[in-house]
Amino acid sequence: MPRQGLIFLAVPDGAVSEMAARVARMKPPAELGVVHVSGALGLNVLSALADNPRGSFHPLQSFPMPRDPSAFRGITIAVDATTPTLMRQLRALARSLGAKPKHVGDEERVLYHAAAVYASNFVDVVVAEAVRLLAEVGWTEREATKALMPLVEGAVSNISRRGVVGALTGPIRRGDADTVKRHLEAIQSLNAPTRRPSVADLPGKRGGEEDLYRMLGLVALEIARKAGLDPAAAEQTRRALTRDVAATRRRGT
């Protein structure tokens, strides 16, 4: 049996439905499979092509610029399809690229893509904040990025080898509440009107990086508890991360 043809709609999410409608107006052969590459959209976005096999093929990889085929090697590709034949074809395509296919259905799609945002986009945001803090003490962006990247890469390597719980290091993992307090005091001192804008700032508000540290710190604390942090040290660290917030709420400010 000959393999059915495929057309990939590699367009921004907001344009997928319109592009599907345009393809439908061309009256494509019924055996032509139409596949989008969005991570967040389900198959219903291709509803204009109800007479055709419809699918999705989303590489769990970042593409800030064109990359060669080696970018697919060893990654996971989320696949879905309206027909078993198209599903087999998409799985085979993923394997031919050196990737692992994983079925992700419509009901799982949005949380799947949110997880991808955490693991990719938000990593960039957190590193940007680290670069900004070093800029506050006189480092250039180039110096800060170059210095931090081995640390970032080492953390990622540790996660790969040991998992997210086993890879956690730093003062929160150790229950070093005094260091956490000093971090927050130093960050609070940056709230002067002359400081550089932060990626953590909310519209119309300065000091968002302090909230970001507290929020991420509390998440890290839960991981540290799972890793075996002493309960007393964990409580001291929790208080360091929340003390000033609670005091502010009591004052009603």
PAMAR-147819 format. One record per residue (C-alpha): residue number from 1; x, y, z negated. Coordinates in steps of 0.02 Angstrom, whole numbers. Each point is the difference from the previous one (the first is absolute). Example, Ala and Ser with C-alpha at 12.3 -4.5 7.8 and 13.67 -1.06 7.14 Angstrom:
2
- 1,615,-225,-390
- 2,69,172,33
***
This chain:
253
- 1,0,0,0
- 2,78,167,51
- 3,38,125,-138
- 4,-124,144,-5
- 5,63,175,35
- 6,22,129,-139
- 7,-11,188,-9
- 8,67,90,-154
- 9,-73,167,-54
- 10,154,79,-78
- 11,-79,169,-40
- 12,-31,97,-162
- 13,-138,-70,-110
- 14,-118,142,41
- 15,11,-38,185
- 16,-25,-189,-3
- 17,-190,3,12
- 18,1,127,141
- 19,134,-97,94
- 20,-101,-160,-20
- 21,-151,88,75
- 22,105,60,147
- 23,63,-176,31
- 24,-178,-67,-12
- 25,-56,121,136
- 26,129,-79,115
- 27,-94,-164,-20
- 28,152,-110,-37
- 29,-8,-188,34
- 30,-90,-92,-140
- 31,154,-107,-34
- 32,112,153,-32
- 33,47,15,-184
- 34,3,176,-70
- 35,109,27,-154
- 36,32,153,-109
- 37,157,23,-105
- 38,-75,98,-145
- 39,33,-59,-177
- 40,-156,78,-76
- 41,-135,-28,132
- 42,-106,-156,17
- 43,-60,-82,158
- 44,-164,98,0
- 45,94,149,70
- 46,7,-99,163
- 47,-188,-28,4
- 48,-17,85,170
- 49,86,-155,70
- 50,-122,-125,-73
- 51,13,-112,155
- 52,188,-19,-20
- 53,106,-92,-129
- 54,57,133,-123
- 55,147,-4,-119
- 56,123,95,-108
- 57,188,-17,-9
- 58,86,106,-133
- 59,187,-19,-33
- 60,40,29,-184
- 61,147,108,49
- 62,37,186,19
- 63,27,78,170
- 64,51,183,-23
- 65,83,-13,170
- 66,12,-130,140
- 67,85,-159,-64
- 68,66,-153,90
- 69,-81,-173,-17
- 70,112,-44,-148
- 71,-113,111,-107
- 72,-130,-140,6
- 73,117,-137,-58
- 74,-49,-69,-170
- 75,-147,119,-29
- 76,-184,-40,-28
- 77,-128,45,132
- 78,-183,14,-52
- 79,-112,-79,130
- 80,-186,-21,25
- 81,-110,-48,146
- 82,-180,-32,48
- 83,41,-165,87
- 84,109,-148,-48
- 85,88,10,169
- 86,53,180,-26
- 87,52,-37,-179
- 88,113,-140,59
- 89,74,114,132
- 90,37,140,-124
- 91,77,-121,-123
- 92,110,-71,137
- 93,51,175,54
- 94,51,44,-178
- 95,105,-157,-14
- 96,81,33,169
- 97,61,166,-70
- 98,77,-88,-150
- 99,-138,59,-117
- 100,-123,-89,-114
- 101,-185,21,44
- 102,-122,26,-144
- 103,-188,6,20
- 104,-72,161,-73
- 105,-188,17,24
- 106,-106,156,5
- 107,-47,-11,-184
- 108,185,-2,-51
- 109,62,127,124
- 110,-5,165,-95
- 111,84,-66,-158
- 112,129,-88,107
- 113,42,164,85
- 114,1,95,-164
- 115,130,-124,-63
- 116,104,35,155
- 117,-9,187,-37
- 118,65,-29,-176
- 119,144,-108,61
- 120,52,116,141
- 121,-68,178,2
- 122,-1,24,-188
- 123,178,-64,-15
- 124,50,143,115
- 125,-96,122,-110
- 126,83,-60,-160
- 127,173,10,78
- 128,-42,176,61
- 129,-39,49,-179
- 130,166,-74,-59
- 131,90,100,135
- 132,-90,157,-57
- 133,52,-24,-182
- 134,182,-13,53
- 135,-23,157,105
- 136,-50,88,-161
- 137,176,-30,-67
- 138,87,56,159
- 139,11,-152,112
- 140,-36,18,184
- 141,-137,-108,75
- 142,131,-97,97
- 143,107,-31,-156
- 144,-150,-54,-103
- 145,-70,-116,132
- 146,169,-81,33
- 147,29,-26,-187
- 148,-173,-71,-36
- 149,-17,-120,146
- 150,113,-138,-71
- 151,-106,8,-159
- 152,-161,-14,101
- 153,69,-142,105
- 154,62,-90,-156
- 155,-171,14,-81
- 156,-83,-71,156
- 157,127,-141,7
- 158,-34,-41,-183
- 159,-187,-6,32
- 160,29,-119,144
- 161,106,-115,-108
- 162,-87,13,-169
- 163,-176,67,30
- 164,-71,164,-63
- 165,2,-49,-184
- 166,175,-71,-4
- 167,72,144,102
- 168,-54,142,-115
- 169,144,91,-83
- 170,25,169,-83
- 171,-52,86,-160
- 172,-182,-55,4
- 173,50,-181,23
- 174,118,18,-149
- 175,-130,92,-105
- 176,116,151,-14
- 177,-132,126,-54
- 178,128,136,-41
- 179,65,1,179
- 180,-178,8,66
- 181,-33,151,-112
- 182,157,87,64
- 183,-52,-33,180
- 184,-169,79,-31
- 185,77,150,-89
- 186,118,28,146
- 187,-140,-14,126
- 188,-109,118,-102
- 189,140,129,6
- 190,-20,4,189
- 191,-175,72,-13
- 192,62,180,14
- 193,-74,99,146
- 194,170,7,86
- 195,24,-187,16
- 196,-4,-88,168
- 197,-168,-72,56
- 198,-21,-185,-36
- 199,-83,-137,101
- 200,-94,-39,-162
- 201,-79,172,-14
- 202,-189,9,11
- 203,-77,143,101
- 204,6,156,-106
- 205,93,-86,-141
- 206,183,-14,-49
- 207,66,-139,-110
- 208,-73,-147,93
- 209,166,-92,-7
- 210,-19,-16,-190
- 211,-170,-83,26
- 212,78,-111,133
- 213,137,-56,-119
- 214,-127,-40,-136
- 215,-114,-94,119
- 216,138,-105,76
- 217,78,-24,-171
- 218,-159,-75,-70
- 219,-10,-121,147
- 220,183,-46,-28
- 221,-38,-27,-184
- 222,-131,-131,42
- 223,128,-90,108
- 224,127,13,-141
- 225,-125,-81,-120
- 226,-19,-144,121
- 227,190,-13,8
- 228,6,-23,-190
- 229,26,175,-71
- 230,-12,1,-189
- 231,-176,59,-50
- 232,66,131,-122
- 233,117,73,132
- 234,-142,-4,126
- 235,-112,99,-117
- 236,134,131,-32
- 237,25,18,187
- 238,-188,15,29
- 239,-8,140,-128
- 240,145,89,85
- 241,-92,-10,166
- 242,-168,60,-68
- 243,35,107,-154
- 244,-2,172,82
- 245,-148,-45,107
- 246,-103,-49,-152
- 247,51,160,-91
- 248,-53,106,148
- 249,-170,-84,5
- 250,-27,28,-186
- 251,36,186,24
- 252,-127,3,140
- 253,121,79,123
***
